[in-house]
Amino acid sequence: MLNSRPQSENPHERPNNPSPTDPKVFRTLIHKGRKFNFELCRVLESNGSQDREVVRHPGAVVLLPILDSGLEAKVLLIRNWRIALETWSLELPAGTMEPPELPVSCAARELVEETGYKAATLIPLTRFHTSPGLSDESMWAFVATDLTHVGQDLEDDERIEVVPVSVSECLRLIASGELCDAKSMVTILLALRQGLLGIV
């Protein structure tokens, strides 16, 4: 059975309620994408108006899977082909929520799809905005433990290789810049700070 801490956050709830002094925003849909929508936002302020393009995102998850392997635990990284970069990216498994899917349900699904492992325990770590300058995406981070291999279930357009590394090697990859994916760095370093990686 999947164990997790209570998940109270609504993944589609705006984190802040606008106040009467906030600028007024008028939103126009530019393009409805397969996973994300693109809007033109006209911002009206006392000194005039400006237009901004914004990516509307349903929310996402990132997972730090910890695999017990002999004397030293391993972190399951993935090597993921990223079309925006046109190259491979070393990162943690992650994925987009499918409304009305909850973060913990998405985390369990994405872990199996991308790594081929199922977690008995998912520990919520934090929530953060990935790029608030251009998108409203919220990302929920989880630590996944008590893993059982069940086999990958990749989507047709996914090219992903699983890369198990020791915790010390994972930290070296961050320090060297070989792992430079922001969501992965935040999640790994926060888990380290909270003592979830077995290193003091």
N, C-alpha and C positions, 0 to 999 in steps of 0.2 A: 504494500500500500504506500502511496505517496504521502510523505509527511512534509508539512510546511508550517511556518508561522502564519498567524491570521493575515489575510490580504485585504485590507480595508479600502485601499485606494481604488477609485473609479478610474479606469485607464483613459476615459474620454472626458474627464472633468477638467475644466480650466483651472490652473493652480491659483490664479488671482482673480478676484472680482473687480471689474472696472469701477472707479470712483467717478463722481461728477466732474472732477477736474482733469480726468484723463482725456487725451485726444479722442475725437470721434473717428471711427474706422468704418468705411463702407467697402464691403468685400464683393468682388466679381469673379466668378469661376472662369478661368482661362482654359484649363484642360483637365479632364477627369482621367487619371491614369489607372493602370491596373492595380497599383497598391497605394499611390499617393495622388492627391489633387494639387493643382497649381492655381493660385489666386492672385489677382491684382488687388491690392489694398490701397485705397485712397485715404490718407490720414489728414484730417482737418484739425488745424490748430488755430490759435488766435492770430498768428502771424502768417497764415496761408495754408497751403496744402502741398502734399507730396505723394508720389506713387511708389509703392514697393511691391515686388513680386515675392510671394511666400509659398513655401511647400507645406501643405496640410497633411499631417501624418497621423495614422491611427494609434501609434505607440509601438514600442518594440521591447525586446528583452536581450540580455547578454548573460552568458553562463560561464562560470568558472568550475569545470568538472575536475574533481580530484580523484585520481585512481590510485588506490593502494597497491603498490607493486613491490613485494619483498620488503627490504629495509627502508626504502625511501618512497614516499608518495610521488606521483607524477601528475602534472597538469596536462590536460588534453587540449592542446592548441589545434587550430586548423590552418591549413594553407589554402586560401580561398582566391579564386580568380575574380578580380574586381574590374568590371567593364569600365567604370569611371576612371580608374588608374591605368587600365590596359596592361595590367601585370598581376602577379601573385601577391597576396597580402597575408602576413602571418598575424593571426588574431585569435580571440576566443570565439566559440560558436555563438551565434546571435540570430535573431529573426524578427519579422514584423508580425504584430498581432492581427488577427482576423476578427473584427467586431462581430458579436459582443464578447469575444474571447477574453478571459482574464489573464493577467500577466503570468500567474503561476501555471496555468494550463498551457499557455504558449511556450513557456520555458520547458515544460516536460516534453512537448511535441518537438520543438526545435532541437533539443538535445539528441533525441533519437534520430531525427532526420539527418542531422549534420555529422554526428560522431558515431552513431550506431550503438550508443550506450543509453540505458534507462537508469534513472536515479530513484532510489528509495526515499531520499531526503533532499529537499530543495530549501535552502536557507535564504530568505530575502536579505539583501545586503544594503541596497540604497536605490534611490531613484534620482535621475538627473536629466537635464536638457542637453541634447547632443550638440546642437548648433543653433542657439536662439536668435542669431542674426539673420537666419534665412528660413527656419522651420520651427514648428511648434512641437516637434517630436519629443516625447518623454520616453526614457529608457529605464527599465527595471533590471537591476543586477541581482543574480542569484549565485550561490555556491551550491554545486551539486555533488553529493557524496553517496556512498553505498551503491556503486555502479555495477550494472550487469550488462554484458554485451549481448545485443539482440540484432545487430546489423543495421547499416545505414539505409535511409529511405530518401534519397536526394530527389529534388525537383528536376525536371527535364533540363533546365537552364543552369543548374548548379554544377560547378567543378570544384570539389573539395577533397583535400587529403588530410587525414588525421595525423597529428604530429605530437606524440607523447614526449614530454620533457620533464626533467627533475625540477623541483621548485627553484633550486639554486641556478639552474640553466635558464629558467624562465626569467628570473631577475637579471641575469647577465644579458639576455636578449633585449630587455628594456633599456638597460644601461648603455648598450652598444648602439642602440638605434635600429637594430634588426627587427624588433617588434615596436612599431611606431603608430599602431592603431589606438586612438585616444580612448575609446570605450574599454578596450582590453587593459590598457595601462591603468586607468582609474579603478577598474574592478579588482585587478590583481593587487595593486598597492593598497587599496582599502582593506581587502581581505587579509593582507599581510599585517597591516596596522591593528586589525581586530583579533589577531592571533589565530586565524583560521587556516593558515598554511603550515603550522607546526614549526615556525621559526620565530624566535623571540628577538 
